Amino acid sequence: MSALLIALPAAPALAEEAAGGPRAEVRGGVAWSEGETDPVLGIAAGYDFDLGETVFLGGEVSGEKILAEDTFVELALTGRLGTKVSEKGSIFLAGGYTFTHHGDGPHVGVGYEHHLGHSGTYIAAEYRHVFVDHHEANAVTIGIGTFF
């Protein structure tokens, strides 16, 4: 994970500001469920397809670890549909399937990406709600990533 953080500033300077292409991200935040709140760290890799000048469709695979005793890495497959809301900002809806130690189930979410400068680097914030076998959880994460 630290190698990705070191490589982010070295992302290609000619990458487009619009979402599109392969991307990688590190993220951290907080997750809460049933009265418990814990920090979370994770990584994601995905690919976004431009569907014109303002809309994109993409997919990602991610792994997140709730930093609490007796928790495991949760894996998720997620689809994203988004649109540009400014020259450098995009909002997106997310939905997919999460695999946890509590069981497996669908998730839904919403997020925002803001592209930095003219490189492929971006910062992102996302809210996600997971429905797993009578156990619901929420998470808010902030990430930094790059398009390649």
N, C-alpha and C positions, 0 to 999 in steps of 0.2 A: 504494500500500500504506500509506503514512503517513497518508493521509486516513482510511482505515478505522480505524487505531489511534486517531486523534483522535476519531472518531465513536463508538467503542465506549462510552465513559462516558455518552454522550447517548442511549443506547438507551432505548426507552420504559419508564418505570418500572412500567407496569401489565402488562408482558409476563408470561406464565405461567412458573413455574419448571420445569414439565414440558417435555420435549422436544416440539416440534411447531411447524410452520410454516417459513417461509423463514429461512435462516441464512447467515452469512458468517464466515470465519475466516482468520486469518493464523497461520502455523506455522513453526517452525524446529526443527532437530535435527541428527541425524547419520545418514549412510548408509554401509553398508560392503558390499564385494563383492570377492572374489578378492584378499584381503590389503590392499586399499585402503580407507581410512576418510576421509570428507570431510563437511564441514558442508553442510546443505541448508536452503533457505528456500522457502516456498510460500504459496499462497492457495487457498481452497476456497469454493464456494458450493453450497448444497443446500437440500433441503426434506424435513422429517420429518413423517410422519403419525402421530398418536396412534392406537393400536389398543386403546383402553381406558385405564384409569388407570395402568398400569405398563409397557406394551409400546409400542414405536414401530418404524416401518419408514420408511426414507428413502433418498434418493439424493443424490449430489453429483458435481460436476465439479471437478477440482483441477489445478493446475499447480505443479510444484516444480522448482527449479533446484539441482542439485548444484554447490556453489561450488568447482569445480575447472576447470582449463584444459581446453578441448576438450570440454565437456559442454553439452548443450542443455536447454531446458525440457522436462520430461516431463509429459505430460498423462494424466489418469486419469478414468475413469467408475467410480463405486463405489456399490454398494448397501449399506445398513446395516440391521441388525436388532438392537434393544436392549431392555433392561429396566431399570427403576429398581431400585437396590440400597439406596437410602436416600432420605430426603426431598429431597436435593439432588443425589444422584449416580446416574449411569446407566452401565452397561457395554454394549458393543455388539460384534458381529461384523461384519466388513466383507469384501466381495469384489467384484471387478470386473475391469477390463481397463486395462492401462497401455500407452501409446504412447511409446517411447523412441528415442533415436538408435541403440541396439543392436538394435532390433527391437521387436515388440509381443508382449504376452502377459498372462496372467491374474495377479492378485494376491489375497492373502488377508491378513486382519489382525484385530486385536482392539484395543479402546480403552476409555477411561473419560472421561466428561464430568462436571464438577462445576459446578453453577450457583451463581453468586455473588449473594447478597442476593435481592431480589424483582424484579430487572431481568432482561432476557433474556441478560445477559452470562454467559459460562461459560469455564472453562479445560478443556483436553483433553489427553490423552496417547494416542498410538497407536503400535502396532508394525505394520509391514507387510512382507510377504515377496513379492517379485516374481519370476515365472518367465518369462524372456524368452530365447528361442532359445539354449538351452544356457548361458545366463548368468543366474545367480540373484543377487538383491540383497536387502538388508534395510535397513530404516530405522526409527528411533524419532524421533517428533516430539512437541513440546509446542506447543499453540496457545492462542490467545485468540480468542473469537468472540462473536457475539450473534445471538439470534433476533429477528426483526422483528415 
